[in-house]
Amino acid sequence: MPASTALAPACLDLQVQRALKASGLPNRKQLHNWIRALGSGAGAITIRFVDEAEGRELNEAWRGKAYPTNVLSFPYETEPVLMGDLVLCWPVVLREAAEQGKTVEAHCAHLVIHGVLHLCGHDHELGEAEAAEMEAIEQDAMAKLGYPDPYA
């Protein structure tokens, strides 16, 4: 399956789940705009914000890694309609933003874009060429949104 970045701003069915009580979570409009920065096509995406316990449980169940990670992607379809779920572990997002000297908003935007690219079939773990392609798409989307280069 070829990797694609086609999403649909006009046809994006975005569901947002907040499985924790936390301040600073991005709103629906922000999430929609971050996804729109990747292009056009049709899509149905659920984004779920979780705590560390749920993040750890999901990462261990699906990736065999016993720690909470920043974002998990669960694609269902990539063509003709992109469908899938993203899970962001909010405490990890906050910690990483602080450690990396980034704003929470910019870091979260990057992780949403990164996760959506995984939903589109991109996989940076397949090798240097795929990682470089994925990073270039992320950098372009972040620049369109007015955020700094996440890899600088």
C-alpha positions in Angstrom: 0.0 0.0 0.0 1.6 3.3 -1.0 1.9 6.0 1.6 -0.4 8.9 1.0 -0.9 12.2 2.8 -4.4 12.9 1.3 -6.9 14.0 3.9 -10.1 16.0 3.6 -10.5 19.3 5.3 -14.1 19.5 4.0 -14.9 15.8 4.5 -13.0 15.2 7.8 -15.1 13.4 10.4 -13.1 14.2 13.6 -14.1 12.7 16.9 -12.3 13.8 20.1 -12.2 11.8 23.3 -10.8 13.2 26.6 -10.2 10.2 28.9 -8.6 12.4 31.6 -9.2 15.7 33.3 -6.4 18.0 32.3 -6.0 21.6 31.3 -4.4 22.8 28.1 -5.8 20.1 25.9 -6.2 21.3 22.3 -9.6 22.1 21.1 -11.4 20.5 18.2 -10.7 23.4 15.8 -7.0 23.2 16.5 -6.9 19.5 15.9 -8.9 19.9 12.7 -6.5 22.6 11.5 -3.4 20.5 12.3 -4.8 17.6 10.2 -5.9 19.9 7.4 -2.2 21.1 7.0 -1.5 17.7 5.4 -3.8 18.1 2.4 -7.1 16.9 1.0 -9.0 13.7 0.7 -11.7 12.0 2.8 -11.2 11.0 6.4 -12.7 9.8 9.7 -10.3 10.1 12.6 -10.8 9.7 16.4 -8.2 11.4 18.6 -8.2 10.2 22.3 -6.2 11.9 25.0 -5.3 9.5 27.8 -3.4 9.4 31.1 -0.1 7.5 31.6 -1.9 4.3 32.9 -4.0 3.9 29.7 -1.1 5.0 27.5 1.2 2.3 29.1 -1.5 -0.3 28.8 -2.2 0.4 25.1 1.5 0.6 24.2 2.2 -2.7 25.9 -0.8 -4.4 24.4 -0.2 -3.2 20.8 3.6 -2.7 20.6 4.9 -4.9 23.5 6.6 -1.9 25.2 5.9 -1.4 28.9 5.9 2.4 29.0 3.5 5.1 27.9 4.5 6.6 24.6 3.5 10.0 23.2 1.3 9.0 20.3 -0.1 5.7 19.0 -1.8 5.3 15.6 -4.4 2.7 14.7 -5.2 2.8 11.0 -8.4 1.1 9.7 -8.4 2.2 6.1 -6.1 4.5 4.0 -8.0 4.5 0.7 -10.3 5.7 -0.6 -11.1 7.2 2.9 -8.5 7.5 5.6 -9.9 6.0 8.8 -8.2 5.4 12.1 -7.6 6.4 15.7 -4.8 8.4 17.4 -4.1 8.1 21.1 -2.0 10.8 22.7 -0.8 10.4 26.3 -1.1 13.9 27.6 1.3 13.6 30.5 4.0 12.4 28.1 3.2 15.2 25.6 3.6 17.7 28.4 6.9 16.2 29.7 8.4 15.9 26.3 7.5 19.5 25.4 9.2 20.8 28.6 12.3 18.6 28.1 12.6 19.7 24.4 12.0 23.4 25.1 8.9 23.5 22.9 5.5 24.9 23.5 2.9 22.3 24.4 0.8 23.5 21.4 3.6 23.1 18.9 4.7 19.7 20.2 1.1 18.4 20.3 0.5 19.7 16.7 3.6 17.8 15.6 2.5 14.6 17.3 -0.9 14.8 15.7 0.6 15.3 12.3 3.1 12.5 12.9 0.3 10.2 14.0 -1.8 11.0 11.0 1.1 10.3 8.7 1.2 6.8 10.3 -2.5 6.5 9.6 -1.7 7.3 6.0 0.8 4.4 5.8 4.1 6.2 6.5 6.5 4.3 8.8 9.8 6.0 9.9 11.0 2.7 11.3 11.3 1.2 7.8 14.5 2.9 7.1 16.3 6.2 6.6 14.6 7.1 3.3 11.1 6.7 4.7 12.1 8.6 7.9 13.5 11.5 5.8 10.3 11.6 3.7 8.1 11.6 6.8 10.1 14.3 8.5 10.0 16.5 5.4 6.2 16.2 5.2 6.0 17.0 9.0 8.3 20.0 8.6 6.2 21.3 5.7 2.9 20.9 7.6 4.4 22.6 10.7 5.7 25.5 8.6 2.3 26.0 7.0 0.8 26.2 10.5 3.5 28.8 11.6 5.2 26.4 14.0 9.0 26.0 14.2 10.8 23.0 12.7 10.2 20.1 15.2 13.5 18.6 14.3 15.6 21.8 14.7 
